[in-house]
Amino acid sequence: MPYLALDDTRPEAMDRLVGQAHTDADLTKSACDDLNSDDGRMIRRLMNDLPPMPATGAVWRPAPTDNQKG
């Protein structure tokens, strides 16, 4: 757990953080594959309700903001 502090940039911390992400993804996929898992069904529903990825891939644009003061 000490490696998981988000401001820790040591290579060991990054490796542990990536490893934890892999574990979380594996657990989530297992839940989604389990037809008896309420959480898995909820996640599948959420993912299936997302709009399709554009053919050009994900395009990130900043949210429009109005920082002008009148």
C-alpha positions in Angstrom: 0.0 0.0 0.0 2.7 2.6 0.6 3.5 2.4 -3.1 0.0 3.5 -4.1 0.3 7.1 -3.0 -0.6 9.0 -6.2 2.3 11.5 -5.8 5.0 8.7 -5.5 6.8 8.6 -8.9 9.4 6.0 -8.1 9.5 3.2 -10.7 8.5 0.7 -7.9 5.4 2.8 -7.2 4.5 3.0 -10.9 4.9 -0.8 -11.2 2.7 -1.4 -8.2 0.1 1.0 -9.5 0.0 -0.6 -12.9 -0.1 -4.1 -11.2 -3.1 -3.0 -9.1 -4.9 -1.7 -12.3 -4.4 -5.1 -13.9 -5.8 -6.8 -10.8 -8.8 -4.5 -10.8 -9.4 -5.1 -14.5 -9.2 -8.8 -14.0 -11.7 -8.8 -11.1 -14.1 -6.6 -13.1 -13.9 -8.8 -16.1 -14.5 -11.9 -13.9 -17.6 -10.2 -12.4 -18.9 -9.3 -15.9 -18.4 -12.9 -17.1 -20.3 -14.2 -14.1 -24.0 -14.3 -15.0 -25.0 -14.5 -11.3 -23.1 -11.3 -10.4 -25.3 -8.3 -9.9 -22.3 -6.0 -10.1 -21.2 -7.7 -13.3 -24.6 -7.2 -14.9 -24.6 -3.6 -13.9 -21.2 -3.0 -15.4 -22.1 -4.8 -18.6 -25.2 -2.7 -18.9 -23.2 0.5 -18.4 -20.6 -0.5 -20.9 -23.2 -1.6 -23.5 -25.1 1.7 -23.1 -22.0 3.8 -24.0 -22.0 5.3 -27.5 -19.7 3.6 -30.0 -16.1 4.7 -30.4 -15.7 7.0 -33.4 -13.7 5.4 -36.3 -11.0 8.0 -35.7 -10.6 6.9 -32.1 -11.2 9.0 -28.9 -10.9 12.7 -29.4 -10.5 14.7 -26.2 -11.6 18.3 -26.3 -11.6 20.7 -23.4 -15.1 21.4 -22.0 -16.3 24.8 -23.1 -16.1 27.3 -20.3 -17.0 30.9 -20.1 -14.4 32.6 -18.0 -15.4 36.1 -19.1 -16.7 38.4 -16.4 -19.2 41.0 -17.5 
